[in-house]
Amino acid sequence: GHLDDVNQRYFEHMYDSFSYSIQSFIASVIFLIHGIIPDILVYSGRKQIHNLKHKLDAKKIKLN
């Protein structure tokens, strides 16, 4: 199934998924704070998402 598609073992995939989830959560909090106070964290959320995208691209994850 999916683990074969991404060439990972269960715990490796779980670690990566948790890592992506935490990074996404951090980006979400940054965007929330920026939405309330627009003069702070102006580029931080975008930078977080950009870094996450590069990690996913490096892993060559196939999206369905």
PDB file of N, H, CA, C and O in Angstrom:
ATOM      1  N   GLY A   1       0.790  -1.179   0.000  1.00  0.00           N
ATOM      2  CA  GLY A   1       0.000   0.000   0.000  1.00  0.00           C
ATOM      3  C   GLY A   1       0.849   1.266   0.000  1.00  0.00           C
ATOM      4  O   GLY A   1       1.856   1.388  -0.697  1.00  0.00           O
ATOM      5  N   HIS A   2       0.395   2.170   0.798  1.00  0.00           N
ATOM      6  H   HIS A   2      -0.424   2.071   1.364  1.00  0.00           H
ATOM      7  CA  HIS A   2       0.987   3.508   0.842  1.00  0.00           C
ATOM      8  C   HIS A   2       2.448   3.474   1.277  1.00  0.00           C
ATOM      9  O   HIS A   2       3.272   4.197   0.717  1.00  0.00           O
ATOM     10  N   LEU A   3       2.781   2.653   2.257  1.00  0.00           N
ATOM     11  H   LEU A   3       2.112   2.065   2.712  1.00  0.00           H
ATOM     12  CA  LEU A   3       4.164   2.585   2.728  1.00  0.00           C
ATOM     13  C   LEU A   3       5.107   2.136   1.609  1.00  0.00           C
ATOM     14  O   LEU A   3       6.232   2.626   1.506  1.00  0.00           O
ATOM     15  N   ASP A   4       4.653   1.222   0.788  1.00  0.00           N
ATOM     16  H   ASP A   4       3.739   0.824   0.871  1.00  0.00           H
ATOM     17  CA  ASP A   4       5.456   0.803  -0.363  1.00  0.00           C
ATOM     18  C   ASP A   4       5.580   1.939  -1.375  1.00  0.00           C
ATOM     19  O   ASP A   4       6.640   2.137  -1.969  1.00  0.00           O
ATOM     20  N   ASP A   5       4.489   2.684  -1.568  1.00  0.00           N
ATOM     21  H   ASP A   5       3.628   2.524  -1.086  1.00  0.00           H
ATOM     22  CA  ASP A   5       4.502   3.806  -2.513  1.00  0.00           C
ATOM     23  C   ASP A   5       5.545   4.855  -2.136  1.00  0.00           C
ATOM     24  O   ASP A   5       6.197   5.433  -3.006  1.00  0.00           O
ATOM     25  N   VAL A   6       5.697   5.099  -0.826  1.00  0.00           N
ATOM     26  H   VAL A   6       5.168   4.630  -0.119  1.00  0.00           H
ATOM     27  CA  VAL A   6       6.642   6.128  -0.363  1.00  0.00           C
ATOM     28  C   VAL A   6       7.965   5.528   0.101  1.00  0.00           C
ATOM     29  O   VAL A   6       8.846   6.235   0.592  1.00  0.00           O
ATOM     30  N   ASN A   7       8.089   4.207  -0.064  1.00  0.00           N
ATOM     31  H   ASN A   7       7.374   3.633  -0.463  1.00  0.00           H
ATOM     32  CA  ASN A   7       9.333   3.500   0.266  1.00  0.00           C
ATOM     33  C   ASN A   7       9.782   3.763   1.711  1.00  0.00           C
ATOM     34  O   ASN A   7      10.926   4.143   1.962  1.00  0.00           O
ATOM     35  N   GLN A   8       8.855   3.551   2.651  1.00  0.00           N
ATOM     36  H   GLN A   8       7.926   3.242   2.448  1.00  0.00           H
ATOM     37  CA  GLN A   8       9.160   3.756   4.062  1.00  0.00           C
ATOM     38  C   GLN A   8       8.628   2.598   4.885  1.00  0.00           C
ATOM     39  O   GLN A   8       7.701   1.892   4.488  1.00  0.00           O
ATOM     40  N   ARG A   9       9.246   2.429   6.044  1.00  0.00           N
ATOM     41  H   ARG A   9       9.999   3.003   6.366  1.00  0.00           H
ATOM     42  CA  ARG A   9       8.737   1.480   7.028  1.00  0.00           C
ATOM     43  C   ARG A   9       7.744   2.217   7.924  1.00  0.00           C
ATOM     44  O   ARG A   9       7.657   3.445   7.904  1.00  0.00           O
ATOM     45  N   TYR A  10       7.000   1.441   8.709  1.00  0.00           N
ATOM     46  H   TYR A  10       7.071   0.444   8.726  1.00  0.00           H
ATOM     47  CA  TYR A  10       5.911   2.018   9.511  1.00  0.00           C
ATOM     48  C   TYR A  10       6.383   3.143  10.423  1.00  0.00           C
ATOM     49  O   TYR A  10       5.825   4.240  10.377  1.00  0.00           O
ATOM     50  N   PHE A  11       7.395   2.901  11.250  1.00  0.00           N
ATOM     51  H   PHE A  11       7.848   2.010  11.288  1.00  0.00           H
ATOM     52  CA  PHE A  11       7.821   3.903  12.226  1.00  0.00           C
ATOM     53  C   PHE A  11       8.511   5.098  11.566  1.00  0.00           C
ATOM     54  O   PHE A  11       8.422   6.218  12.070  1.00  0.00           O
ATOM     55  N   GLU A  12       9.182   4.874  10.471  1.00  0.00           N
ATOM     56  H   GLU A  12       9.255   3.965  10.062  1.00  0.00           H
ATOM     57  CA  GLU A  12       9.768   5.983   9.716  1.00  0.00           C
ATOM     58  C   GLU A  12       8.659   6.884   9.182  1.00  0.00           C
ATOM     59  O   GLU A  12       8.748   8.110   9.257  1.00  0.00           O
ATOM     60  N   HIS A  13       7.616   6.261   8.643  1.00  0.00           N
ATOM     61  H   HIS A  13       7.544   5.265   8.582  1.00  0.00           H
ATOM     62  CA  HIS A  13       6.477   7.022   8.125  1.00  0.00           C
ATOM     63  C   HIS A  13       5.754   7.756   9.249  1.00  0.00           C
ATOM     64  O   HIS A  13       5.350   8.908   9.087  1.00  0.00           O
ATOM     65  N   MET A  14       5.593   7.088  10.385  1.00  0.00           N
ATOM     66  H   MET A  14       5.920   6.152  10.516  1.00  0.00           H
ATOM     67  CA  MET A  14       4.929   7.717  11.525  1.00  0.00           C
ATOM     68  C   MET A  14       5.729   8.932  11.993  1.00  0.00           C
ATOM     69  O   MET A  14       5.150   9.986  12.254  1.00  0.00           O
ATOM     70  N   TYR A  15       7.039   8.798  12.100  1.00  0.00           N
ATOM     71  H   TYR A  15       7.510   7.941  11.888  1.00  0.00           H
ATOM     72  CA  TYR A  15       7.894   9.908  12.516  1.00  0.00           C
ATOM     73  C   TYR A  15       7.756  11.084  11.543  1.00  0.00           C
ATOM     74  O   TYR A  15       7.571  12.225  11.965  1.00  0.00           O
ATOM     75  N   ASP A  16       7.847  10.801  10.245  1.00  0.00           N
ATOM     76  H   ASP A  16       7.998   9.874   9.901  1.00  0.00           H
ATOM     77  CA  ASP A  16       7.714  11.865   9.253  1.00  0.00           C
ATOM     78  C   ASP A  16       6.344  12.537   9.343  1.00  0.00           C
ATOM     79  O   ASP A  16       6.246  13.763   9.308  1.00  0.00           O
ATOM     80  N   SER A  17       5.302  11.738   9.458  1.00  0.00           N
ATOM     81  H   SER A  17       5.382  10.742   9.486  1.00  0.00           H
ATOM     82  CA  SER A  17       3.940  12.289   9.533  1.00  0.00           C
ATOM     83  C   SER A  17       3.763  13.169  10.763  1.00  0.00           C
ATOM     84  O   SER A  17       3.175  14.247  10.675  1.00  0.00           O
ATOM     85  N   PHE A  18       4.267  12.719  11.906  1.00  0.00           N
ATOM     86  H   PHE A  18       4.745  11.844  11.978  1.00  0.00           H
ATOM     87  CA  PHE A  18       4.188  13.528  13.126  1.00  0.00           C
ATOM     88  C   PHE A  18       4.972  14.824  12.959  1.00  0.00           C
ATOM     89  O   PHE A  18       4.526  15.891  13.381  1.00  0.00           O
ATOM     90  N   SER A  19       6.140  14.721  12.340  1.00  0.00           N
ATOM     91  H   SER A  19       6.502  13.855  11.997  1.00  0.00           H
ATOM     92  CA  SER A  19       6.965  15.904  12.109  1.00  0.00           C
ATOM     93  C   SER A  19       6.227  16.920  11.228  1.00  0.00           C
ATOM     94  O   SER A  19       6.217  18.114  11.527  1.00  0.00           O
ATOM     95  N   TYR A  20       5.611  16.443  10.145  1.00  0.00           N
ATOM     96  H   TYR A  20       5.618  15.473   9.901  1.00  0.00           H
ATOM     97  CA  TYR A  20       4.860  17.326   9.257  1.00  0.00           C
ATOM     98  C   TYR A  20       3.671  17.936   9.990  1.00  0.00           C
ATOM     99  O   TYR A  20       3.348  19.106   9.789  1.00  0.00           O
ATOM    100  N   SER A  21       3.030  17.157  10.826  1.00  0.00           N
ATOM    101  H   SER A  21       3.292  16.206  10.989  1.00  0.00           H
ATOM    102  CA  SER A  21       1.886  17.648  11.588  1.00  0.00           C
ATOM    103  C   SER A  21       2.298  18.755  12.550  1.00  0.00           C
ATOM    104  O   SER A  21       1.618  19.776  12.653  1.00  0.00           O
ATOM    105  N   ILE A  22       3.402  18.555  13.249  1.00  0.00           N
ATOM    106  H   ILE A  22       3.954  17.725  13.165  1.00  0.00           H
ATOM    107  CA  ILE A  22       3.883  19.568  14.195  1.00  0.00           C
ATOM    108  C   ILE A  22       4.268  20.841  13.453  1.00  0.00           C
ATOM    109  O   ILE A  22       3.937  21.941  13.896  1.00  0.00           O
ATOM    110  N   GLN A  23       4.969  20.701  12.320  1.00  0.00           N
ATOM    111  H   GLN A  23       5.238  19.808  11.960  1.00  0.00           H
ATOM    112  CA  GLN A  23       5.354  21.876  11.540  1.00  0.00           C
ATOM    113  C   GLN A  23       4.132  22.617  11.018  1.00  0.00           C
ATOM    114  O   GLN A  23       4.113  23.847  10.997  1.00  0.00           O
ATOM    115  N   SER A  24       3.116  21.879  10.598  1.00  0.00           N
ATOM    116  H   SER A  24       3.132  20.879  10.615  1.00  0.00           H
ATOM    117  CA  SER A  24       1.879  22.497  10.120  1.00  0.00           C
ATOM    118  C   SER A  24       1.152  23.212  11.252  1.00  0.00           C
ATOM    119  O   SER A  24       0.609  24.300  11.059  1.00  0.00           O
ATOM    120  N   PHE A  25       1.142  22.599  12.432  1.00  0.00           N
ATOM    121  H   PHE A  25       1.583  21.715  12.588  1.00  0.00           H
ATOM    122  CA  PHE A  25       0.510  23.223  13.592  1.00  0.00           C
ATOM    123  C   PHE A  25       1.212  24.529  13.956  1.00  0.00           C
ATOM    124  O   PHE A  25       0.556  25.529  14.246  1.00  0.00           O
ATOM    125  N   ILE A  26       2.541  24.518  13.941  1.00  0.00           N
ATOM    126  H   ILE A  26       3.074  23.706  13.706  1.00  0.00           H
ATOM    127  CA  ILE A  26       3.303  25.733  14.243  1.00  0.00           C
ATOM    128  C   ILE A  26       2.963  26.821  13.230  1.00  0.00           C
ATOM    129  O   ILE A  26       2.750  27.975  13.604  1.00  0.00           O
ATOM    130  N   ALA A  27       2.914  26.458  11.951  1.00  0.00           N
ATOM    131  H   ALA A  27       3.087  25.521  11.648  1.00  0.00           H
ATOM    132  CA  ALA A  27       2.549  27.430  10.917  1.00  0.00           C
ATOM    133  C   ALA A  27       1.147  27.975  11.166  1.00  0.00           C
ATOM    134  O   ALA A  27       0.906  29.172  11.008  1.00  0.00           O
ATOM    135  N   SER A  28       0.233  27.110  11.551  1.00  0.00           N
ATOM    136  H   SER A  28       0.429  26.137  11.679  1.00  0.00           H
ATOM    137  CA  SER A  28      -1.140  27.525  11.821  1.00  0.00           C
ATOM    138  C   SER A  28      -1.203  28.540  12.963  1.00  0.00           C
ATOM    139  O   SER A  28      -1.918  29.538  12.868  1.00  0.00           O
ATOM    140  N   VAL A  29      -0.464  28.291  14.031  1.00  0.00           N
ATOM    141  H   VAL A  29       0.116  27.481  14.108  1.00  0.00           H
ATOM    142  CA  VAL A  29      -0.428  29.215  15.169  1.00  0.00           C
ATOM    143  C   VAL A  29       0.182  30.547  14.733  1.00  0.00           C
ATOM    144  O   VAL A  29      -0.308  31.613  15.107  1.00  0.00           O
ATOM    145  N   ILE A  30       1.250  30.480  13.942  1.00  0.00           N
ATOM    146  H   ILE A  30       1.648  29.614  13.638  1.00  0.00           H
ATOM    147  CA  ILE A  30       1.869  31.709  13.451  1.00  0.00           C
ATOM    148  C   ILE A  30       0.864  32.528  12.641  1.00  0.00           C
ATOM    149  O   ILE A  30       0.742  33.736  12.840  1.00  0.00           O
ATOM    150  N   PHE A  31       0.144  31.871  11.728  1.00  0.00           N
ATOM    151  H   PHE A  31       0.243  30.890  11.567  1.00  0.00           H
ATOM    152  CA  PHE A  31      -0.852  32.582  10.912  1.00  0.00           C
ATOM    153  C   PHE A  31      -1.968  33.159  11.780  1.00  0.00           C
ATOM    154  O   PHE A  31      -2.443  34.263  11.516  1.00  0.00           O
ATOM    155  N   LEU A  32      -2.387  32.437  12.798  1.00  0.00           N
ATOM    156  H   LEU A  32      -2.001  31.540  13.012  1.00  0.00           H
ATOM    157  CA  LEU A  32      -3.423  32.924  13.705  1.00  0.00           C
ATOM    158  C   LEU A  32      -2.954  34.178  14.425  1.00  0.00           C
ATOM    159  O   LEU A  32      -3.679  35.171  14.485  1.00  0.00           O
ATOM    160  N   ILE A  33      -1.750  34.136  14.969  1.00  0.00           N
ATOM    161  H   ILE A  33      -1.161  33.329  14.920  1.00  0.00           H
ATOM    162  CA  ILE A  33      -1.203  35.302  15.669  1.00  0.00           C
ATOM    163  C   ILE A  33      -1.035  36.469  14.704  1.00  0.00           C
ATOM    164  O   ILE A  33      -1.373  37.605  15.038  1.00  0.00           O
ATOM    165  N   HIS A  34      -0.516  36.196  13.513  1.00  0.00           N
ATOM    166  H   HIS A  34      -0.241  35.273  13.242  1.00  0.00           H
ATOM    167  CA  HIS A  34      -0.332  37.246  12.519  1.00  0.00           C
ATOM    168  C   HIS A  34      -1.674  37.859  12.115  1.00  0.00           C
ATOM    169  O   HIS A  34      -1.762  39.064  11.881  1.00  0.00           O
ATOM    170  N   GLY A  35      -2.701  37.041  12.036  1.00  0.00           N
ATOM    171  H   GLY A  35      -2.628  36.062  12.226  1.00  0.00           H
ATOM    172  CA  GLY A  35      -4.031  37.558  11.695  1.00  0.00           C
ATOM    173  C   GLY A  35      -4.557  38.529  12.742  1.00  0.00           C
ATOM    174  O   GLY A  35      -5.249  39.494  12.415  1.00  0.00           O
ATOM    175  N   ILE A  36      -4.225  38.271  13.996  1.00  0.00           N
ATOM    176  H   ILE A  36      -3.662  37.488  14.261  1.00  0.00           H
ATOM    177  CA  ILE A  36      -4.674  39.136  15.087  1.00  0.00           C
ATOM    178  C   ILE A  36      -3.805  40.384  15.176  1.00  0.00           C
ATOM    179  O   ILE A  36      -4.312  41.486  15.382  1.00  0.00           O
ATOM    180  N   ILE A  37      -2.490  40.206  15.020  1.00  0.00           N
ATOM    181  H   ILE A  37      -2.078  39.310  14.853  1.00  0.00           H
ATOM    182  CA  ILE A  37      -1.539  41.318  15.113  1.00  0.00           C
ATOM    183  C   ILE A  37      -0.712  41.322  13.817  1.00  0.00           C
ATOM    184  O   ILE A  37       0.353  40.708  13.763  1.00  0.00           O
ATOM    185  N   PRO A  38      -1.196  42.007  12.782  1.00  0.00           N
ATOM    186  CA  PRO A  38      -0.570  41.939  11.459  1.00  0.00           C
ATOM    187  C   PRO A  38       0.876  42.420  11.385  1.00  0.00           C
ATOM    188  O   PRO A  38       1.590  42.057  10.451  1.00  0.00           O
ATOM    189  N   ASP A  39       1.316  43.211  12.329  1.00  0.00           N
ATOM    190  H   ASP A  39       0.736  43.505  13.088  1.00  0.00           H
ATOM    191  CA  ASP A  39       2.670  43.752  12.263  1.00  0.00           C
ATOM    192  C   ASP A  39       3.741  42.794  12.784  1.00  0.00           C
ATOM    193  O   ASP A  39       4.927  43.121  12.745  1.00  0.00           O
ATOM    194  N   ILE A  40       3.344  41.620  13.269  1.00  0.00           N
ATOM    195  H   ILE A  40       2.380  41.354  13.301  1.00  0.00           H
ATOM    196  CA  ILE A  40       4.349  40.657  13.738  1.00  0.00           C
ATOM    197  C   ILE A  40       4.248  39.366  12.927  1.00  0.00           C
ATOM    198  O   ILE A  40       3.219  39.069  12.319  1.00  0.00           O
ATOM    199  N   LEU A  41       5.320  38.628  12.936  1.00  0.00           N
ATOM    200  H   LEU A  41       6.155  38.869  13.430  1.00  0.00           H
ATOM    201  CA  LEU A  41       5.389  37.330  12.249  1.00  0.00           C
ATOM    202  C   LEU A  41       4.964  37.441  10.782  1.00  0.00           C
ATOM    203  O   LEU A  41       4.255  36.582  10.257  1.00  0.00           O
ATOM    204  N   VAL A  42       5.412  38.510  10.144  1.00  0.00           N
ATOM    205  H   VAL A  42       5.988  39.207  10.570  1.00  0.00           H
ATOM    206  CA  VAL A  42       4.981  38.819   8.782  1.00  0.00           C
ATOM    207  C   VAL A  42       5.362  37.716   7.795  1.00  0.00           C
ATOM    208  O   VAL A  42       4.559  37.362   6.931  1.00  0.00           O
ATOM    209  N   TYR A  43       6.560  37.172   7.906  1.00  0.00           N
ATOM    210  H   TYR A  43       7.213  37.459   8.608  1.00  0.00           H
ATOM    211  CA  TYR A  43       7.021  36.157   6.951  1.00  0.00           C
ATOM    212  C   TYR A  43       7.195  34.769   7.564  1.00  0.00           C
ATOM    213  O   TYR A  43       7.502  33.816   6.848  1.00  0.00           O
ATOM    214  N   SER A  44       7.007  34.645   8.847  1.00  0.00           N
ATOM    215  H   SER A  44       6.757  35.420   9.429  1.00  0.00           H
ATOM    216  CA  SER A  44       7.299  33.383   9.548  1.00  0.00           C
ATOM    217  C   SER A  44       6.419  32.224   9.108  1.00  0.00           C
ATOM    218  O   SER A  44       6.917  31.115   8.921  1.00  0.00           O
ATOM    219  N   GLY A  45       5.135  32.453   8.941  1.00  0.00           N
ATOM    220  H   GLY A  45       4.730  33.355   9.094  1.00  0.00           H
ATOM    221  CA  GLY A  45       4.231  31.379   8.520  1.00  0.00           C
ATOM    222  C   GLY A  45       4.557  30.886   7.129  1.00  0.00           C
ATOM    223  O   GLY A  45       4.595  29.682   6.877  1.00  0.00           O
ATOM    224  N   ARG A  46       4.794  31.823   6.225  1.00  0.00           N
ATOM    225  H   ARG A  46       4.764  32.801   6.430  1.00  0.00           H
ATOM    226  CA  ARG A  46       5.142  31.470   4.853  1.00  0.00           C
ATOM    227  C   ARG A  46       6.465  30.696   4.822  1.00  0.00           C
ATOM    228  O   ARG A  46       6.613  29.730   4.074  1.00  0.00           O
ATOM    229  N   LYS A  47       7.409  31.132   5.635  1.00  0.00           N
ATOM    230  H   LYS A  47       7.288  31.917   6.243  1.00  0.00           H
ATOM    231  CA  LYS A  47       8.707  30.453   5.708  1.00  0.00           C
ATOM    232  C   LYS A  47       8.540  29.017   6.224  1.00  0.00           C
ATOM    233  O   LYS A  47       9.181  28.095   5.719  1.00  0.00           O
ATOM    234  N   GLN A  48       7.688  28.835   7.217  1.00  0.00           N
ATOM    235  H   GLN A  48       7.168  29.584   7.628  1.00  0.00           H
ATOM    236  CA  GLN A  48       7.432  27.507   7.779  1.00  0.00           C
ATOM    237  C   GLN A  48       6.836  26.582   6.722  1.00  0.00           C
ATOM    238  O   GLN A  48       7.266  25.437   6.578  1.00  0.00           O
ATOM    239  N   ILE A  49       5.844  27.081   5.985  1.00  0.00           N
ATOM    240  H   ILE A  49       5.495  28.011   6.102  1.00  0.00           H
ATOM    241  CA  ILE A  49       5.206  26.286   4.935  1.00  0.00           C
ATOM    242  C   ILE A  49       6.204  25.985   3.812  1.00  0.00           C
ATOM    243  O   ILE A  49       6.242  24.869   3.294  1.00  0.00           O
ATOM    244  N   HIS A  50       6.999  26.968   3.444  1.00  0.00           N
ATOM    245  H   HIS A  50       6.968  27.875   3.865  1.00  0.00           H
ATOM    246  CA  HIS A  50       8.015  26.796   2.405  1.00  0.00           C
ATOM    247  C   HIS A  50       8.998  25.690   2.801  1.00  0.00           C
ATOM    248  O   HIS A  50       9.327  24.831   1.983  1.00  0.00           O
ATOM    249  N   ASN A  51       9.461  25.708   4.041  1.00  0.00           N
ATOM    250  H   ASN A  51       9.194  26.406   4.705  1.00  0.00           H
ATOM    251  CA  ASN A  51      10.384  24.675   4.525  1.00  0.00           C
ATOM    252  C   ASN A  51       9.738  23.291   4.511  1.00  0.00           C
ATOM    253  O   ASN A  51      10.378  22.303   4.149  1.00  0.00           O
ATOM    254  N   LEU A  52       8.479  23.227   4.904  1.00  0.00           N
ATOM    255  H   LEU A  52       7.959  24.029   5.198  1.00  0.00           H
ATOM    256  CA  LEU A  52       7.765  21.952   4.902  1.00  0.00           C
ATOM    257  C   LEU A  52       7.626  21.421   3.476  1.00  0.00           C
ATOM    258  O   LEU A  52       7.817  20.229   3.235  1.00  0.00           O
ATOM    259  N   LYS A  53       7.297  22.299   2.536  1.00  0.00           N
ATOM    260  H   LYS A  53       7.142  23.267   2.731  1.00  0.00           H
ATOM    261  CA  LYS A  53       7.175  21.890   1.138  1.00  0.00           C
ATOM    262  C   LYS A  53       8.494  21.325   0.621  1.00  0.00           C
ATOM    263  O   LYS A  53       8.503  20.315  -0.082  1.00  0.00           O
ATOM    264  N   HIS A  54       9.592  21.962   0.961  1.00  0.00           N
ATOM    265  H   HIS A  54       9.585  22.783   1.532  1.00  0.00           H
ATOM    266  CA  HIS A  54      10.888  21.469   0.515  1.00  0.00           C
ATOM    267  C   HIS A  54      11.211  20.095   1.122  1.00  0.00           C
ATOM    268  O   HIS A  54      11.807  19.248   0.456  1.00  0.00           O
ATOM    269  N   LYS A  55      10.824  19.878   2.370  1.00  0.00           N
ATOM    270  H   LYS A  55      10.340  20.566   2.911  1.00  0.00           H
ATOM    271  CA  LYS A  55      11.035  18.563   2.978  1.00  0.00           C
ATOM    272  C   LYS A  55      10.216  17.494   2.263  1.00  0.00           C
ATOM    273  O   LYS A  55      10.704  16.393   2.008  1.00  0.00           O
ATOM    274  N   LEU A  56       8.967  17.828   1.942  1.00  0.00           N
ATOM    275  H   LEU A  56       8.571  18.723   2.149  1.00  0.00           H
ATOM    276  CA  LEU A  56       8.121  16.874   1.230  1.00  0.00           C
ATOM    277  C   LEU A  56       8.651  16.615  -0.172  1.00  0.00           C
ATOM    278  O   LEU A  56       8.667  15.473  -0.631  1.00  0.00           O
ATOM    279  N   ASP A  57       9.080  17.663  -0.850  1.00  0.00           N
ATOM    280  H   ASP A  57       9.067  18.591  -0.477  1.00  0.00           H
ATOM    281  CA  ASP A  57       9.645  17.492  -2.191  1.00  0.00           C
ATOM    282  C   ASP A  57      10.900  16.628  -2.146  1.00  0.00           C
ATOM    283  O   ASP A  57      11.120  15.800  -3.029  1.00  0.00           O
ATOM    284  N   ALA A  58      11.716  16.819  -1.126  1.00  0.00           N
ATOM    285  H   ALA A  58      11.537  17.492  -0.408  1.00  0.00           H
ATOM    286  CA  ALA A  58      12.945  16.041  -1.000  1.00  0.00           C
ATOM    287  C   ALA A  58      12.639  14.560  -0.797  1.00  0.00           C
ATOM    288  O   ALA A  58      13.399  13.702  -1.247  1.00  0.00           O
ATOM    289  N   LYS A  59      11.550  14.260  -0.134  1.00  0.00           N
ATOM    290  H   LYS A  59      10.933  14.957   0.232  1.00  0.00           H
ATOM    291  CA  LYS A  59      11.148  12.868   0.098  1.00  0.00           C
ATOM    292  C   LYS A  59      10.446  12.288  -1.120  1.00  0.00           C
ATOM    293  O   LYS A  59      10.247  11.077  -1.211  1.00  0.00           O
ATOM    294  N   LYS A  60      10.070  13.159  -2.059  1.00  0.00           N
ATOM    295  H   LYS A  60      10.231  14.143  -1.985  1.00  0.00           H
ATOM    296  CA  LYS A  60       9.373  12.742  -3.278  1.00  0.00           C
ATOM    297  C   LYS A  60       8.092  11.965  -2.943  1.00  0.00           C
ATOM    298  O   LYS A  60       7.810  10.903  -3.498  1.00  0.00           O
ATOM    299  N   ILE A  61       7.351  12.538  -2.026  1.00  0.00           N
ATOM    300  H   ILE A  61       7.581  13.400  -1.575  1.00  0.00           H
ATOM    301  CA  ILE A  61       6.085  11.917  -1.621  1.00  0.00           C
ATOM    302  C   ILE A  61       5.074  12.022  -2.776  1.00  0.00           C
ATOM    303  O   ILE A  61       4.890  13.089  -3.361  1.00  0.00           O
ATOM    304  N   LYS A  62       4.443  10.923  -3.081  1.00  0.00           N
ATOM    305  H   LYS A  62       4.592  10.056  -2.606  1.00  0.00           H
ATOM    306  CA  LYS A  62       3.426  10.909  -4.126  1.00  0.00           C
ATOM    307  C   LYS A  62       2.078  11.283  -3.510  1.00  0.00           C
ATOM    308  O   LYS A  62       1.625  10.653  -2.554  1.00  0.00           O
ATOM    309  N   LEU A  63       1.451  12.304  -4.062  1.00  0.00           N
ATOM    310  H   LEU A  63       1.819  12.816  -4.839  1.00  0.00           H
ATOM    311  CA  LEU A  63       0.121  12.688  -3.597  1.00  0.00           C
ATOM    312  C   LEU A  63      -0.921  12.065  -4.502  1.00  0.00           C
ATOM    313  O   LEU A  63      -0.772  12.052  -5.724  1.00  0.00           O
ATOM    314  N   ASN A  64      -1.964  11.554  -3.903  1.00  0.00           N
ATOM    315  H   ASN A  64      -2.085  11.565  -2.910  1.00  0.00           H
ATOM    316  CA  ASN A  64      -3.044  10.936  -4.679  1.00  0.00           C
ATOM    317  C   ASN A  64      -4.038  11.958  -5.136  1.00  0.00           C
ATOM    318  O   ASN A  64      -5.014  11.615  -5.803  1.00  0.00           O
TER     319      ASN A  64
END
